[in-house]
Amino acid sequence: MSTTEDTPDVIAVLRDDHRHVEELFQKVQDHARFRDRRKELVDQVTIELVRHMVAEEEYVHPIVRDAADGRGTVDRAVAANAAAEALMKQLEPLAPTDEVFDRVFIKLMAATHCHVADDEAQLFPRLAAACLPTELRELGEKVYADKSIRPTRPHRPAPATSSDDPLVGRVPHLIDRVRDALAGNH
């Protein structure tokens, strides 16, 4: 894919992620229509959130961290991501019939809604101010293309900054792919 003016920029790609996760949250809460698929849907929420967070940490956070007043914004985002990942790890072994499932799921939804609000109000405007439109489109292309190779499960603790080690993220990714294939997830 070559970057053109029609290529969605990274902010549009990440906003689409937000909307998709919100749709999944609504399905999980729709007990009447999706009661038998709640665990599958929560697994899909986890996959989408982890991919989104990894993309932000790899592509967005380094740029925003270096921008004016960006360090605090990124530090808050990294801490919020770690909290959300802890909730996803709590949900992972639970069945929808477990007593604490809904309580943990509601906490994950609340954490995600805060993440989305912070992204939209803090992170994205700082990113837009720090990049040219062509750079935002190039990042959008990279984030979109990398979705299929990103980890799909939380693997904290992870460093708050990206690593130069090319194997970081690859081993968990391979394990995630095997687990997803066995579970029938995308």
C-alpha positions in Angstrom: 0.0 0.0 0.0 1.5 3.3 -1.0 0.8 6.3 1.2 -1.6 8.7 -0.5 -4.0 11.5 0.7 -6.6 8.7 0.8 -4.6 6.7 3.3 -6.1 7.0 6.7 -3.9 8.7 9.2 -2.8 7.0 12.4 -5.3 8.9 14.5 -8.2 7.7 12.3 -6.9 4.1 12.5 -6.7 4.3 16.3 -10.1 6.0 16.6 -11.6 3.1 14.5 -10.1 0.8 17.1 -11.9 2.7 19.8 -15.2 2.4 18.0 -14.7 -1.3 17.3 -14.0 -2.1 20.9 -17.0 -0.1 22.0 -19.2 -2.2 19.7 -17.7 -5.4 21.2 -18.4 -4.1 24.7 -22.1 -3.5 23.7 -22.3 -7.1 22.4 -20.9 -8.5 25.7 -23.5 -6.6 27.6 -26.3 -7.8 25.4 -27.1 -10.9 27.4 -30.2 -11.7 25.4 -28.5 -11.9 22.0 -24.9 -12.9 22.9 -25.2 -14.9 26.2 -23.5 -18.0 24.6 -20.7 -15.9 23.0 -19.7 -13.6 25.9 -16.4 -15.3 26.5 -15.5 -15.3 22.8 -16.4 -11.6 22.7 -14.3 -10.8 25.7 -11.4 -12.6 24.2 -11.9 -10.5 21.0 -11.9 -7.3 23.2 -8.6 -8.4 24.7 -7.1 -9.1 21.3 -8.2 -5.7 19.9 -7.2 -3.8 23.0 -3.7 -5.4 23.1 -3.1 -4.7 19.4 -4.2 -1.1 19.9 -2.1 -0.5 23.0 1.0 -2.1 21.4 0.6 0.1 18.3 0.3 3.2 20.5 3.3 2.2 22.5 5.4 1.5 19.5 4.4 4.3 17.1 2.6 7.1 19.0 4.2 7.3 22.5 7.8 7.9 21.3 6.6 10.9 19.2 4.4 12.4 21.8 6.9 11.8 24.6 9.4 14.0 22.7 6.7 16.7 22.0 6.1 19.7 24.3 4.4 18.6 27.5 4.2 15.0 26.1 6.1 13.0 28.7 3.4 13.3 31.3 0.7 12.4 28.8 2.6 9.3 27.7 3.4 8.3 31.3 -0.3 8.4 32.1 -1.1 6.4 29.0 1.5 3.7 29.8 0.2 3.4 33.4 -3.5 3.2 32.1 -2.5 0.5 29.6 -0.8 -1.5 32.4 -3.9 -1.3 34.5 -6.1 -2.4 31.6 -3.8 -5.3 30.8 -3.9 -6.4 34.5 -7.7 -6.5 34.2 -7.5 -8.4 30.9 -5.2 -11.0 32.6 -7.8 -11.3 35.4 -10.6 -11.9 32.9 -8.6 -14.4 30.8 -9.2 -17.5 33.0 -12.8 -16.6 34.0 -15.9 -17.9 32.6 -18.9 -15.6 32.1 -20.7 -17.6 34.8 -17.9 -16.9 37.4 -19.1 -14.6 40.2 -16.4 -11.9 39.5 -16.5 -12.0 35.7 -19.0 -9.1 35.3 -17.3 -7.0 38.0 -13.9 -7.3 36.3 -15.4 -6.8 32.9 -17.1 -3.5 34.0 -13.8 -2.3 35.4 -12.1 -3.1 32.1 -14.9 -1.1 30.3 -14.4 1.8 32.6 -10.6 1.8 32.2 -11.0 1.6 28.4 -13.5 4.5 28.4 -10.9 6.6 30.3 -8.2 5.4 27.9 -10.3 6.6 24.9 -11.1 9.9 26.5 -7.5 10.5 27.3 -6.4 9.5 23.8 -8.9 11.8 22.2 -8.3 14.8 24.5 -4.6 14.5 25.2 -2.6 12.0 23.1 -4.1 12.5 19.6 -3.9 16.4 19.7 -0.3 16.2 20.8 0.5 13.7 18.1 -1.3 15.8 15.4 0.7 18.9 16.5 4.0 17.0 16.4 3.6 15.4 12.9 2.9 16.5 9.3 -0.2 15.1 7.7 2.0 12.8 5.5 3.8 11.5 8.6 0.4 10.7 10.2 -0.7 8.8 7.1 2.6 6.9 7.0 2.1 5.9 10.7 -1.5 5.0 9.9 -0.3 2.7 7.2 2.3 1.1 9.5 -0.2 0.6 12.3 -2.8 -0.9 10.0 -0.3 -3.2 8.3 1.2 -4.4 11.7 -2.1 -5.4 13.2 -1.8 -9.0 12.0 1.7 -9.4 13.6 1.0 -7.7 17.0 0.6 -9.7 20.2 -3.0 -10.5 21.1 -2.6 -11.1 24.8 -1.4 -9.0 27.7 2.3 -9.7 28.5 3.1 -7.3 31.3 5.3 -6.2 32.8 6.8 -4.6 29.7 9.3 -1.8 29.5 7.8 1.7 29.3 9.9 2.4 26.3 10.4 0.5 23.1 13.2 -1.9 22.9 15.9 -2.2 20.2 15.8 -6.0 20.5 14.1 -7.4 17.4 12.9 -10.5 19.3 11.0 -8.5 22.0 7.3 -9.0 21.3 7.9 -11.8 18.7 8.0 -14.8 21.0 4.8 -13.7 22.9 3.2 -13.0 19.5 3.9 -16.5 18.3 2.5 -18.0 21.5 -0.5 -15.8 21.1 -1.1 -16.9 17.5 -1.0 -20.6 18.5 -3.4 -19.9 21.4 -5.8 -18.0 19.2 -5.7 -20.7 16.5 -6.5 -23.4 19.0 -9.3 -21.3 20.5 -10.7 -20.4 17.1 -10.1 -16.6 17.5 -9.0 -14.3 14.7 
